[in-house]
Amino acid sequence: MAAYRRINITLPEETIRLIDRVARKGDRSFLISEAVQRYVTSVGKTRLRRLLKEGALRQAGRDLKLAQEWCSLDDTPCRDTQD
């Protein structure tokens, strides 16, 4: 069973109106919890994509060199790897 803790937060009036438009009576906490979890998941995925892309770009030269070296060891012709 999940532990719950009461906190006090301050939100803009417009945000509260939005919450009240989509949340049923008494479900504000559930809606906010779901929204925070989805946001954190989304930010985490975006951050992971960015880190993976940065790593791939950083290692692109090394990877190209390795691919070219392996192609020279194989009997099959290698296509241009700089497409």
QUIKA-V659538 format. One record per residue. N is the residue number from 1. RES is the residue in three letters. SS is DSSP state (hx for helix, st for strand, lp for the rest). NEAR is the number of other C-alpha atoms within 12 Angstrom. Layout:
# QUIKA-V659538
n:res:ss:near
N:RES:SS:NEAR
N:RES:SS:NEAR
This chain:
# QUIKA-V659538
n:res:ss:near
1:MET:lp:3
2:ALA:lp:4
3:ALA:lp:5
4:TYR:lp:9
5:ARG:lp:8
6:ARG:lp:7
7:ILE:lp:7
8:ASN:lp:7
9:ILE:lp:10
10:THR:lp:9
11:LEU:lp:12
12:PRO:lp:10
13:GLU:hx:10
14:GLU:hx:11
15:THR:hx:16
16:ILE:hx:18
17:ARG:hx:13
18:LEU:hx:16
19:ILE:hx:24
20:ASP:hx:19
21:ARG:hx:14
22:VAL:hx:17
23:ALA:lp:20
24:ARG:lp:13
25:LYS:lp:12
26:GLY:lp:12
27:ASP:lp:15
28:ARG:hx:20
29:SER:hx:22
30:PHE:hx:18
31:LEU:hx:21
32:ILE:hx:22
33:SER:hx:17
34:GLU:hx:16
35:ALA:hx:17
36:VAL:hx:14
37:GLN:hx:14
38:ARG:hx:14
39:TYR:hx:14
40:VAL:hx:14
41:THR:hx:14
42:SER:hx:14
43:VAL:hx:14
44:GLY:hx:14
45:LYS:hx:14
46:THR:hx:14
47:ARG:hx:14
48:LEU:hx:14
49:ARG:hx:14
50:ARG:hx:14
51:LEU:hx:14
52:LEU:hx:15
53:LYS:hx:14
54:GLU:hx:13
55:GLY:hx:15
56:ALA:hx:15
57:LEU:hx:14
58:ARG:hx:13
59:GLN:hx:14
60:ALA:hx:17
61:GLY:hx:15
62:ARG:hx:14
63:ASP:hx:17
64:LEU:hx:19
65:LYS:hx:15
66:LEU:hx:15
67:ALA:hx:19
68:GLN:hx:19
69:GLU:hx:14
70:TRP:hx:16
71:CYS:hx:17
72:SER:hx:14
73:LEU:hx:12
74:ASP:lp:11
75:ASP:lp:8
76:THR:lp:9
77:PRO:lp:12
78:CYS:lp:15
79:ARG:lp:11
80:ASP:lp:10
81:THR:lp:17
82:GLN:lp:12
83:ASP:lp:5
